Amino acid sequence: MSTTKKIGIITGSTRAVRVGPQVSEFITKVLSSQLPPGFTLHQIDVATFKLPVFDESVIPAAIPNYASFSHAHSIAWSDEIKKCDAFVLVTAEYNGGPPGGIKNALDYLHHEVHGKPFLVVSYGIHGGGSANDSLRKTLEIMGAKIVETKVCLTFSQKGEKMMGLSEDTRLASAGQLGASTLEEWGGQKSEIEKGFGEVKEALVKAPE
Ligand SMILES: Cc1cc2nc3c(=O)[nH]c(=O)nc-3n(C[C@H](O)[C@H](O)[C@H](O)COP(=O)(O)O)c2cc1C
């Protein structure tokens, strides 16, 4: 039996043009540099599952097995999440909360995340802390193990503002992570590593 622990890096934003995949790439690079043997990283992009607004007739928490789902999209999403032992959830913040797409995607799940460690990483104009808190609460209710460290990454506020938005915030909205932002986020690597350390610790403690 393989004891390799698979960590899913979930990209939660689903817009046609989005910066989410680049944020996940930044996180992946940080984590890859401290990945011990026995751990693998696995990319999960919510957008690729094209989930409709939750349309199953069952409550995921109440069903004994996944055969109770009636739609192929639910089964594909559930199967993908089931494969992983722990997660780093990368989320944007829209209007003070998580993007509807990631909340909707989580609503399809229960057993697939129950008891599994989660580090939530948010990004935004002020770090996306409200979206982060909201998803931590949702995941807690679903029985996931949320690690103590909460990572909030703020787009650089350098440069000229237009309509109140910094240059790098405007760039992010157009799907590009700015150089100043990447440089500033480099200073938060130890925080990301700390959160991931807590994920690894929770995994080691978890019963097989
Ligand atoms: C509908 C919408 C609402 C937004 N609301 C917020 C917000 O409440 N807080 C924030 O920090 N940024 C907000 N933004 C700006 C986003 O941080 C920025 O566009 C970022 O690129 C979104 O991530 P994404 O590109 O992965 O979708 C909002 C963007 C959109 C599209």
The ligand as an SDF file (V2000), in Angstrom:
LIG
                    3D

 31 33  0  0  0  0  0  0  0  0999 V2000
  -16.8950   40.4870   -9.0690 C   0  0  0  0  0  0  0  0  0  0  0  0
  -15.6200   40.9540   -8.4140 C   0  0  0  0  0  0  0  0  0  0  0  0
  -15.6760   41.4380   -7.1230 C   0  0  0  0  0  0  0  0  0  0  0  0
  -14.4910   41.8100   -6.4660 C   0  0  0  0  0  0  0  0  0  0  0  0
  -14.5560   42.1380   -5.1140 N   0  0  0  0  0  0  0  0  0  0  0  0
  -13.3810   42.2500   -4.4320 C   0  0  0  0  0  0  0  0  0  0  0  0
  -13.3730   42.3110   -2.9960 C   0  0  0  0  0  0  0  0  0  0  0  0
  -14.3980   42.2930   -2.3400 O   0  0  0  0  0  0  0  0  0  0  0  0
  -12.1830   42.3730   -2.3590 N   0  0  0  0  0  0  0  0  0  0  0  0
  -10.9890   42.3550   -3.0470 C   0  0  0  0  0  0  0  0  0  0  0  0
   -9.9410   42.3610   -2.4220 O   0  0  0  0  0  0  0  0  0  0  0  0
  -10.9680   42.3090   -4.4140 N   0  0  0  0  0  0  0  0  0  0  0  0
  -12.1300   42.2430   -5.0930 C   0  0  0  0  0  0  0  0  0  0  0  0
  -12.1140   42.1410   -6.4650 N   0  0  0  0  0  0  0  0  0  0  0  0
  -10.8360   42.2840   -7.1770 C   0  0  0  0  0  0  0  0  0  0  0  0
  -10.1040   40.9520   -7.2150 C   0  0  0  0  0  0  0  0  0  0  0  0
   -9.2590   40.8510   -6.0660 O   0  0  0  0  0  0  0  0  0  0  0  0
   -9.2400   40.8210   -8.4650 C   0  0  0  0  0  0  0  0  0  0  0  0
  -10.0300   41.0740   -9.6110 O   0  0  0  0  0  0  0  0  0  0  0  0
   -8.6510   39.4290   -8.5930 C   0  0  0  0  0  0  0  0  0  0  0  0
   -7.9390   39.3720   -9.8170 O   0  0  0  0  0  0  0  0  0  0  0  0
   -9.7320   38.3490   -8.5930 C   0  0  0  0  0  0  0  0  0  0  0  0
   -9.1690   37.0680   -8.6970 O   0  0  0  0  0  0  0  0  0  0  0  0
   -9.3390   36.2110  -10.0350 P   0  0  0  0  0  0  0  0  0  0  0  0
   -8.6270   37.0000  -11.1250 O   0  0  0  0  0  0  0  0  0  0  0  0
   -8.6180   34.9150   -9.7580 O   0  0  0  0  0  0  0  0  0  0  0  0
  -10.7740   36.0730  -10.3240 O   0  0  0  0  0  0  0  0  0  0  0  0
  -13.2600   41.7720   -7.1500 C   0  0  0  0  0  0  0  0  0  0  0  0
  -13.2410   41.3120   -8.4690 C   0  0  0  0  0  0  0  0  0  0  0  0
  -14.3880   40.8820   -9.0830 C   0  0  0  0  0  0  0  0  0  0  0  0
  -14.3040   40.3250  -10.4940 C   0  0  0  0  0  0  0  0  0  0  0  0
  1  2  1  0
  2  3  1  0
  2 30  2  0
  3  4  2  0
  4  5  1  0
  4 28  1  0
  5  6  2  0
  6  7  1  0
  6 13  1  0
  7  8  2  0
  7  9  1  0
  9 10  1  0
 10 11  2  0
 10 12  1  0
 12 13  2  0
 13 14  1  0
 14 15  1  0
 14 28  1  0
 15 16  1  0
 16 17  1  0
 16 18  1  0
 18 19  1  0
 18 20  1  0
 20 21  1  0
 20 22  1  0
 22 23  1  0
 23 24  1  0
 24 25  2  0
 24 26  1  0
 24 27  1  0
 28 29  2  0
 29 30  1  0
 30 31  1  0
M  END
$$$$
